[in-house]
Amino acid sequence: MNEKTLSSKDKNLAFNIYLILAAIFIASLVVSNLIFQKFFSWDFFGWYNFEISVGILPYPITFLVTDLISEIYGKKKANQVVITGIFASAFSLLIIMMSDLAPATEWSPVGDEVFHQVFGLSALAVFASAMAYLVAQFVDIRIYHFWKKKTKGRHLWLRNNFSTITSQFLDTFSVLFLLCSFGVIDWNLFGILLLNGFLFKLLVALLDTPILYIFVYWFRGRFNLQAHEEIEL
């Protein structure tokens, strides 16, 4: 892929947008690991009843962001964001562990038992999610750029959906397998949670394609990019 050299003004704008996308990515990743213990039921127009963790809600955003960064800024920048997200998750894990170990005062609004119940298992969740996520995101980026190269920058819908669907199944399977292995979730729930999680992510992957097209269209128009060009930062 060819790299587009921008003027100083446009380069600053492109870099600031990249930072915003990276911030959205990291926030979505960290938050999903903190809220995963709450599960909810969602009836999708009477067609299917999803029973999934609220932690899955911000997760598809991370794949949308990495696909957008891959498309506009290239494979290297996408990989950098993924690695940064892993460090952010590891750092949040350290803070959670330290906070869980610190004894609560008698007058603390949230006591040790409640805090541990809500956040105590987050350490395992962050570890399991980080391992599964690391593999899934790198697979997503690799597949995305494979198809981008094959199609010479055309057929955005193909690489977006194919890379996201494949990597999201890998991520869902891996994280549930690790959580069940650690005893966080009962093995009896593995099959139904895998089906629910993957179907939900599949649905979101299909729905976010028009959003990706809108952002890519804006980027290409604003920075005068061709289908085969990426912004050089």
N, C-alpha and C positions, 0 to 999 in steps of 0.2 A: 504494500500500500504506500502511496505517495504521501509525504508530509507537507502540509500547507504552512508556509511561513507568513505570519501576520505582522501588521504594523504594531508598534509599541502599544498604542491605545487599545487595539483589538486583542492583543496578547494579554494585556492586564485584565480585560473583561473576561476573556476565555478562562484565565487562571482563577479569577474570583468565582466564576460559575462552577469550575471544577472543585474548588474548596467547598462550596455549598452542597454539591452533590455528594462529596466525600463525607460531609457532616451528617447529611440525611442518612447515608448508608450506615455510618457508625452508630448513630442514635437508634436506628431501626434494629440493628443487630443486638446492641446491648440491652435495649428495652425488651426485646422478645425473649431474652434469657431470664429477665427478672420477673416477668408476669406469667410464665408458662404454666404455673400450677392451677390456674383457674380455667375450667372447661365450660363451654357453653353449647347450646343446641341451636341450630339454624335450619329452619325449614325452607328449602330452596324451591319456592313456588309449587309445593306439593310433589315435586319430582324426586327429591332426595332430602333426607334429614341428616345434616352434618352434626357430629358431636366432636368438637375439636377444641384445642387449647387456644386461649386468647393470644398466646405467644406466636401463633402462626399468622396473626393479622398483619404485623409490620414486616414479616419475613419476605413476602414476595416483592416488597419495595426494593430490597437489596439486590435482587436479580434484575429488576427493571433498571436500577441505577447502574449496575455493572455493564449491562447490555448497552446502555446509552453512552457510558464512558468508553466502552470498547469501540462503539461505532464512530464517535467523534474524536476521541483522544488517543485511541489505539490500545493495543494489548498490554503494553508496558504500564501505562497509567492505570488500567483496570486492575492489573496484578498488584500494583502498589497500594491501591485502596483496600483490596482484600487483605493484604498482609497487615495494614494499619488497623483494620477491623479486628483481626486476631489479637493484636497487641492490646487494643482497647478492651476486648473481652477478658483477656488474661488479667489486666489491671483491675477491672471491675470485680473479677473473681477474688483477687487479693483483698480488696476493700471489704467485700462481703464476708470473707472468712475472718478478718480482723474484727469486724463489727459483731459478728455472731459470737465470738469468743469473749468480747468485752461484757462483763456482768452489768445488768441493768440496776439502777437505783430502785428503792422501794416506791418512789413517787413517779417513776417513769411511765408515761401514758401507754407505752408498748413494752411489755415485759419480755424476759428471755424466751419463754415458751412460745409466745405468739410470734416473736421475731424469727425464731428458729423454724417454726412451722411455715412461715411465709417465705423466708429467704435462705434458710439453712440448706435446703436441697438445691438452691440455685448454683452452688459450687459444682455439684455433679452435673447439673444441667448445662452450665457454661462450658465445662470440660467436654461433655459429650457433644454438645452443639458445635463447639469450636472444631473438634476433630472431623465431624461429619461435614460441617460447613466448609472447612478448608479444602477438602477433597472436591465437594460439589461445586464450589465457586471456580476453582481452577479448571475443572472439567467444563463448566459452562463457558468460560472465556475461551478455552481451547477449541471447543466445538463451534462457538460463534465465529471465531476468526477462520476456522477451516472452511465454513460455508461462505463466509464473506469473500475469501480468496477464490473459492470455486466459482462463485456467481459474479465475481468482479464488481462487488459492491451493490449488485442488484438483489431483488427479492428479499427485502428486509424482514418480511413476515416469516420467511422460511427459517432463517438463522435465529431469529428471536424466539420463535416457538420451539423449534427443534432443540436448541441448546438449553432453554429454560426447562422444558418438560423432562428432558433426560436428567439434567442435574438436580432438579427438584425431587424426582423420584429417588435418586441416589441419596440425597440429603435426608429425606423423610425416613427411608428405610434405615439408614445408618444411625441417625439420632435416636430413633425408637428402639433399635436393637441395643444400643449402648445404655439407654435409660432403663430398659427392662433388665439388662445384665447387671446393672448397679442396684436393682431393686427399687428404683424410683417409681416405676410403673409396672403393674402386674402383667405377666406374659399373656394372660387370657385376653388382654385388651390390645395386644400387638396387631393382630390382623385387622380389626375394625378401625383402629387409629391410623394404620398405614393406608387403608382404603380411603378413609375420610380425609386424611391429610393430603394425599396425592390428588384426589378428585378436586379438592378445594384449590390446590395450587395449580392444577391443570386449568380449572375454570378461570382463575385469576390471570394465568399466562395468556389465555386467549383474549381476555378482556383488556389486558394492558397493551396489546399490540397497537390499537389505534392511538393510545397515549404516546407510545414510542415513536410512531410515525409523525405525530404532531411536533414533538420536541426535535426530532431529527430534521424535519422540514424547516423548522425555525432556525436551527443551527446552520444548516446549509445555506439558507437565504441570508442570514445575518453575517456569516463569515465567508460567503461566496465559495462554498465547498462543492466539489464534484463527488459523485458516488464513491469514487475510489480514494478520496483524499481524507486525511486525518489532521487535526490541529497539532502542531509541534509546540510544546511548552518548554 
